[in-house]
Amino acid sequence: MAEFLTTHGTAFQIENVIAGARKQLTLVSPFLKLSKTLAERLQDAARRGVRITIVFGKEELESEQEHLLTELAGARLYFLPNLHAKCYFNEDRMVITSMNMYEFSEKHNREMGVLLEAREPAYAEALREVESIIAASEARSVASGSYNKSTYRPIETVPGHVSSHSHRHGHGVCIRCQARIPRNPWRPLCGACYEVWSEYQNADYQEQWCHLCGRPGDTSVNRPLCWSCYRTSST
């Protein structure tokens, strides 16, 4: 059941979302200026192999934040200039709130938030909206040691992503590693990932990518398409 959060409760639950992430973690916040505690939690998550996705909306990042991003191994960064939503979630729970991931907000502002569990319908609805936000965003790359605007590329040209041209020619991606494979929703894993998956054969195990569009998504062997692609292919 959804739980209302005050300022301190929101900050506490955001930290719990980061600390409790096992496989994936998504942070959506227009402003990024992490407190020391949250920065350390993110670094811990990256060391655990958690797949971290960060969506932000302010063009300029302070040098300290740039340095932190370079240390988050494998993190994906997206930029959306009209972003105003704030949402933080892992595979189990989600915080939707007025609070930016900004140290000042945590210490000085009056904020509100709502905590959702993954089993609640609102969690899935919010997840689809985040997928839409990411689809509308630009992928940003963090150059080695610096945050380099010249290396920013639109999401369609990120290595491994499949363009609309590829869709028309029968290509898809592996929902686990994002490698290009023949488009076949009945076989959404590449050979190497299938070998790993077949050891347990859990068709509902949460994967990372949409087989059709190649964008980040909450997919599985049973459900290899993101909501947007599923809705399009069903019409």
Stockholm file with secondary structure:
# STOCKHOLM 1.0

chainA/1-235         MAEFLTTHGTAFQIENVIAGARKQLTLVSPFLKLSKTLAERLQDAARRGVRITIVFGKEELESEQEHLLTELAGARLYFLPNLHAKCYFNEDRMVITSMNMYEFSEKHNREMGVLLEAREPAYAEALREVESIIAASEARSVASGSYNKSTYRPIETVPGHVSSHSHRHGHGVCIRCQARIPRNPWRPLCGACYEVWSEYQNADYQEQWCHLCGRPGDTSVNRPLCWSCYRTSST
#=GR chainA/1-235 SS CCEEECHHHHHHHHHHHHHHCSSEEEEECSCEECCHHHHHHHHHHHHTTCEEEEEECCSCCCHHHHHHHHTSTTCEEEECTTCCCCEEEESSEEEEESCCEEHHHHHHCCCCEEEEETTSHHHHHHHHHHHHHHHTSEEECCBTTBCCGGGCEEGGGSTTCCCHHHHHTTEEECTTTCCEEECCTTSCSCHHHHHHHHTTCCTTCCEEECTTTCCEEEECSSSCSCHHHHHHHTC
#=GC SS_cons         CCEEECHHHHHHHHHHHHHHCSSEEEEECSCEECCHHHHHHHHHHHHTTCEEEEEECCSCCCHHHHHHHHTSTTCEEEECTTCCCCEEEESSEEEEESCCEEHHHHHHCCCCEEEEETTSHHHHHHHHHHHHHHHTSEEECCBTTBCCGGGCEEGGGSTTCCCHHHHHTTEEECTTTCCEEECCTTSCSCHHHHHHHHTTCCTTCCEEECTTTCCEEEECSSSCSCHHHHHHHTC
//
